[in-house]
Amino acid sequence: MVYVIALDVGTSSMRAVLYNEQGTLVHTVGREYHTVFPQPSHVEQDPLTWSGAAEETLSGVAEYAKSRGISIAAISVTSQRASLIPMDAQGIPLRPAIMWQDKRTIGICDRLARDYGLQALHERTGLRINPFFVLNKILWLKENEPDIFGKTSRFIGVQDYVIYHLTGQYVTDWTQASRTMLMDISQFRWDEALLKIAGIRENQLCELVPPGNVAGGLRARLARRCGLNVGLPVIVSGGDQQNAAIALGVTRPGMAEANTGTGSFLLSFASKPVFDAKNRVLCQAAAIAGSYVTETPIFNTGAILRWFREQFCPDLRQQPNPYALMTDEAEQVPPGSNGVLLMPHFEGAAAPNWDPHAKGLFFNLGLATTRGMMIRAIYEGIAMEIAANLDLMRDLTGPIDAVHVAGGMTRAELFCSIQASAYNTRVIRHENPEASSLGACSNALVSLKVIPSADAFFNRLAAGQDSFEPDAEAVRIYRRIAGKRHKLYQALAQSDVYEAFMGSV
């Protein structure tokens, strides 16, 4: 039996997951961490949290494997995307990472759109000009921290940092590069014109390789600390959402998945680049080398549920499963949350509105509002935001008959049922909700030539599924609420309310 470790570098936590060649989850070691908010709209994280978490979680899995006589064949790394870490010539971070949720580059994005055009850059990169991505973060560094910019030997992302820590190699893959706004999406190569805009050279970025390639071998000193073999192959598996997509069967036309972690990401398969005339839907490299996915992201979803737990559920802190207790409270509330509505724009709105000024909002609160109503409103607000994006994707790529779902929130059957009715589509939940790590396992097994393809791997796992069908009455309620949500967003956005509240009071 072949065993691999999938190292899943999330925004809120890192997990080292031991899988066998059947895709069975054997053992998991996780570590939570937090981003920091040094000032309004700024989101950062110390890169040492990732290197420390990698060593801790890999050591935990290695100890388990050794105790059971398991030999590990490879480490496959998948990660959050579109953050920026400037590194010096000695391989040391020069400042905290500027995270993917960061909004400090709004003005720079406006300038890029004015100077180069939304559509022109969309058709070159597959992306929409937005603070989400990396090009504008590099420009911010150049203009606001020129000393650090001048000392930067490499501009890298979170996955690149972990790969470098493990192997000593600066290597990234097409999926991560397609989130930088520096790669030609049709050619899978760094774009000279975009590098010129950023004011950097190609040798200041990582070497580009297809997803699923071996980036290098595990460094000797790190192998000794973690209890793993020196030179163990480290595979660059790619972006967490692209990996989730292959684990959930988004390997052919008509397939879509919604993965809900810190944020939510809706992806569908594309065999060639697909561009949205209104720049709302992203196109990027898939974790299956040579193919593509369309994507609509939502910045904050699961993070909102975690925030609500930490701030408003102090009585649940010592409970073994506080989220299950929160769901129990939400289940006592009917569809529609008794009129309570959530706009999940806690760090700006991504698709479909792409409004970095937008902010989170609970609306229609009254003295009869309960905690359970607000918890259910979180589930419904997230599902309805995804539903709006699903409609966009159907317009662009064609019919979608079922949505495969994963992520920690899908452990709650209530959330899966709400999704089915909000989408008016059958929802399929898989046995293993950690789809990103399972996709990384799939890529590793293909790279090691243990399995022929990611599609074959998905078909092997297809038996472990639960299905949720739309409820006709809930569908009617959510359609009505969707119209109200749109009116509320338009009222706030068009009257510049969001902009008035940006920054310090």
FENBEL-V418982 format. One record per residue. N is the residue number from 0. OMEGA is omega in degrees with one decimal (none if undefined). NEAR is the number of other C-alpha atoms within 12 Angstrom. Layout:
[[N:OMEGA:NEAR] [N:OMEGA:NEAR]]
This chain:
[[0:177.9:16] [1:178.8:25] [2:176.1:33] [3:172.3:49] [4:170.6:53] [5:178.7:52] [6:-173.5:54] [7:-175.0:51] [8:-178.7:49] [9:179.3:43] [10:-176.5:40] [11:-178.2:31] [12:173.5:28] [13:178.2:39] [14:168.0:39] [15:-172.3:43] [16:178.3:46] [17:177.5:43] [18:167.4:38] [19:-173.6:30] [20:175.1:31] [21:-176.4:25] [22:178.4:41] [23:176.7:28] [24:-174.7:27] [25:-176.8:25] [26:178.7:27] [27:170.3:31] [28:-177.2:30] [29:174.5:29] [30:177.1:29] [31:171.4:22] [32:-175.3:24] [33:166.1:24] [34:178.0:28] [35:-175.0:23] [36:-172.8:21] [37:173.4:19] [38:-177.3:15] [39:177.6:22] [40:176.6:30] [41:179.5:30] [42:-174.9:29] [43:175.1:31] [44:177.6:30] [45:-179.8:31] [46:179.7:39] [47:175.5:22] [48:-179.2:32] [49:179.3:44] [50:177.6:30] [51:179.6:27] [52:178.9:33] [53:-179.3:47] [54:-178.4:35] [55:-176.1:27] [56:176.7:37] [57:178.3:46] [58:179.6:32] [59:179.0:28] [60:179.4:37] [61:178.5:37] [62:177.8:25] [63:-177.6:26] [64:-179.6:29] [65:-177.9:17] [66:-178.6:12] [67:176.0:13] [68:-178.9:12] [69:175.5:23] [70:-176.7:26] [71:-174.1:37] [72:-176.3:35] [73:167.7:46] [74:179.2:53] [75:-172.6:55] [76:170.8:58] [77:-169.5:54] [78:164.0:46] [79:-170.8:45] [80:166.3:46] [81:169.1:41] [82:-175.6:44] [83:175.1:48] [84:173.5:42] [85:-176.3:41] [86:177.1:33] [87:-174.9:21] [88:178.3:17] [89:178.8:14] [90:179.6:25] [91:178.0:26] [92:-178.2:34] [93:-179.7:30] [94:173.3:25] [95:177.1:29] [96:169.8:40] [97:-168.0:43] [98:-177.2:41] [99:-179.3:44] [100:-172.5:44] [101:-176.5:39] [102:-175.7:41] [103:-173.5:38] [104:-178.6:35] [105:-179.2:32] [106:178.3:21] [107:178.1:31] [108:176.6:33] [109:179.7:21] [110:177.6:20] [111:179.4:30] [112:-179.4:22] [113:-173.6:15] [114:-172.1:15] [115:176.0:21] [116:178.0:19] [117:-173.1:28] [118:-179.0:25] [119:179.4:25] [120:176.7:35] [121:-177.2:36] [122:176.7:29] [123:-172.4:36] [124:-174.4:41] [125:-174.5:43] [126:172.8:49] [127:177.9:47] [128:-174.5:45] [129:176.9:44] [130:178.4:47] [131:-163.1:45] [132:-164.2:41] [133:-178.1:48] [134:-178.0:46] [135:176.6:42] [136:177.0:47] [137:178.6:46] [138:177.9:33] [139:179.5:31] [140:-179.6:33] [141:-173.9:25] [142:-173.4:19] [143:178.0:17] [144:-173.0:18] [145:178.0:17] [146:178.6:15] [147:178.2:25] [148:-178.3:30] [149:-180.0:23] [150:-173.2:23] [151:175.6:31] [152:179.9:26] [153:171.5:36] [154:-171.7:51] [155:177.3:49] [156:-175.6:49] [157:177.8:51] [158:-179.5:47] [159:-180.0:51] [160:179.8:44] [161:177.3:45] [162:178.9:43] [163:179.6:38] [164:-177.1:37] [165:-169.0:43] [166:-173.2:32] [167:-178.5:25] [168:173.3:29] [169:-176.8:33] [170:171.6:42] [171:-177.5:48] [172:-175.0:47] [173:-176.7:44] [174:178.2:50] [175:-179.7:50] [176:-178.9:48] [177:174.0:49] [178:-176.4:48] [179:-169.5:48] [180:177.1:50] [181:-177.9:45] [182:172.1:40] [183:-172.7:33] [184:-179.0:37] [185:-174.7:26] [186:-176.6:24] [187:176.9:34] [188:177.0:32] [189:-173.9:36] [190:-175.7:29] [191:-179.1:19] [192:179.2:22] [193:175.0:29] [194:178.7:27] [195:176.6:16] [196:-178.9:23] [197:-178.3:31] [198:-179.9:25] [199:178.2:27] [200:179.9:21] [201:-179.0:24] [202:171.6:18] [203:174.4:28] [204:178.8:38] [205:170.6:36] [206:-178.2:28] [207:177.3:35] [208:174.2:31] [209:175.4:33] [210:-178.2:44] [211:178.5:45] [212:173.2:36] [213:-179.3:34] [214:-178.5:41] [215:178.7:30] [216:-178.5:30] [217:-179.3:35] [218:-175.7:27] [219:-176.5:20] [220:179.2:19] [221:177.7:28] [222:-179.5:26] [223:-179.4:19] [224:-175.0:23] [225:-178.2:29] [226:179.4:28] [227:-177.6:37] [228:173.5:26] [229:179.5:24] [230:177.7:25] [231:-177.4:29] [232:175.7:32] [233:-173.7:48] [234:177.3:47] [235:-172.2:52] [236:173.4:55] [237:-175.0:59] [238:-175.8:51] [239:-177.9:50] [240:175.1:55] [241:175.9:55] [242:175.9:53] [243:-178.0:52] [244:-178.4:52] [245:176.8:50] [246:-178.7:49] [247:171.1:52] [248:178.4:43] [249:-175.5:44] [250:179.8:36] [251:-176.0:27] [252:178.3:24] [253:-178.7:26] [254:177.5:35] [255:177.0:47] [256:175.4:52] [257:-176.9:55] [258:-174.7:50] [259:173.1:46] [260:173.0:40] [261:170.8:36] [262:176.5:44] [263:-175.9:44] [264:178.5:49] [265:-176.8:51] [266:171.4:52] [267:-173.9:52] [268:172.3:41] [269:-179.3:33] [270:178.8:25] [271:179.9:24] [272:179.7:33] [273:-175.9:34] [274:179.9:34] [275:-177.5:30] [276:179.8:19] [277:173.9:22] [278:-178.6:35] [279:-175.8:37] [280:-179.0:43] [281:172.1:50] [282:-179.1:45] [283:179.9:51] [284:175.6:48] [285:177.0:49] [286:169.0:52] [287:-170.9:42] [288:175.9:32] [289:177.3:26] [290:-171.2:32] [291:169.0:38] [292:165.5:49] [293:-172.8:50] [294:169.1:49] [295:-177.4:44] [296:168.7:48] [297:-168.3:48] [298:-173.5:45] [299:175.9:39] [300:176.9:43] [301:177.4:36] [302:179.0:35] [303:178.1:37] [304:177.5:37] [305:177.6:26] [306:-178.2:23] [307:177.3:28] [308:-175.6:29] [309:-173.2:18] [310:-169.9:14] [311:179.2:20] [312:-178.6:23] [313:-179.8:14] [314:-177.8:14] [315:-171.7:19] [316:-177.1:18] [317:-179.6:13] [318:-177.4:14] [319:-179.7:10] [320:-176.0:15] [321:-178.4:23] [322:177.5:34] [323:178.5:24] [324:175.3:23] [325:178.6:38] [326:176.8:31] [327:177.9:21] [328:-178.9:24] [329:-178.6:31] [330:177.9:28] [331:-176.0:21] [332:-178.9:26] [333:175.4:24] [334:-176.6:39] [335:173.7:40] [336:-179.6:36] [337:176.3:27] [338:178.8:29] [339:-173.5:34] [340:176.4:38] [341:165.9:40] [342:-169.1:42] [343:-174.1:40] [344:-173.7:36] [345:174.9:37] [346:-179.0:38] [347:179.8:40] [348:170.2:40] [349:-179.4:44] [350:1.9:41] [351:-171.4:35] [352:179.7:30] [353:-176.8:34] [354:-177.6:36] [355:179.1:37] [356:-174.0:35] [357:-179.6:37] [358:179.7:33] [359:-174.3:30] [360:160.6:27] [361:-175.8:30] [362:176.6:24] [363:174.7:22] [364:176.5:19] [365:-178.5:15] [366:176.3:9] [367:-178.9:14] [368:178.3:21] [369:176.2:22] [370:179.3:31] [371:177.5:31] [372:-179.5:36] [373:177.9:42] [374:178.1:44] [375:178.2:40] [376:175.4:47] [377:178.4:45] [378:-176.5:47] [379:179.9:49] [380:177.4:46] [381:-178.2:50] [382:-176.8:49] [383:173.4:43] [384:176.0:48] [385:-179.2:48] [386:178.1:39] [387:178.1:35] [388:177.9:38] [389:176.7:43] [390:177.1:27] [391:-176.2:32] [392:177.1:40] [393:178.6:31] [394:-174.2:20] [395:-171.9:31] [396:178.7:30] [397:-174.0:20] [398:173.3:20] [399:-171.2:30] [400:179.3:22] [401:177.8:30] [402:175.9:44] [403:-174.6:46] [404:178.2:53] [405:-177.0:48] [406:-173.6:40] [407:-177.2:35] [408:-177.9:38] [409:172.1:41] [410:177.8:27] [411:178.3:29] [412:177.8:29] [413:-179.4:33] [414:178.2:41] [415:178.4:42] [416:177.6:36] [417:178.7:44] [418:-178.1:48] [419:-178.5:38] [420:178.0:33] [421:179.4:43] [422:-170.3:44] [423:-174.4:34] [424:174.8:32] [425:178.5:27] [426:-178.4:39] [427:178.3:36] [428:-176.8:42] [429:-174.7:35] [430:178.1:28] [431:-178.1:34] [432:-177.6:32] [433:-171.8:44] [434:-177.6:44] [435:179.8:48] [436:178.8:49] [437:174.7:53] [438:177.2:54] [439:174.2:53] [440:179.4:55] [441:-179.7:56] [442:178.9:53] [443:-178.1:50] [444:174.3:41] [445:-179.9:32] [446:179.5:32] [447:-179.8:27] [448:175.4:17] [449:176.4:25] [450:-176.2:24] [451:-174.0:19] [452:175.8:28] [453:179.5:38] [454:177.7:26] [455:178.4:23] [456:179.6:33] [457:-179.0:36] [458:178.2:23] [459:-175.3:22] [460:-169.0:28] [461:-178.1:23] [462:-176.2:15] [463:-175.2:18] [464:169.1:21] [465:-177.3:24] [466:179.2:25] [467:-177.7:29] [468:178.1:27] [469:172.3:26] [470:-171.3:23] [471:-179.3:19] [472:177.8:17] [473:176.0:26] [474:-179.6:28] [475:-179.6:19] [476:-176.3:26] [477:175.4:36] [478:178.9:26] [479:179.9:19] [480:179.6:32] [481:177.8:29] [482:179.1:17] [483:178.5:24] [484:-179.7:31] [485:178.7:24] [486:-179.1:15] [487:179.3:24] [488:-178.3:33] [489:-179.6:19] [490:-179.5:15] [491:-175.4:23] [492:-174.0:24] [493:177.6:17] [494:175.8:12] [495:178.0:17] [496:-178.8:17] [497:-178.2:27] [498:-179.9:20] [499:-176.9:16] [500:177.4:18] [501:175.1:24] [502:-176.3:19] [503:177.1:11] [504:none:8]]
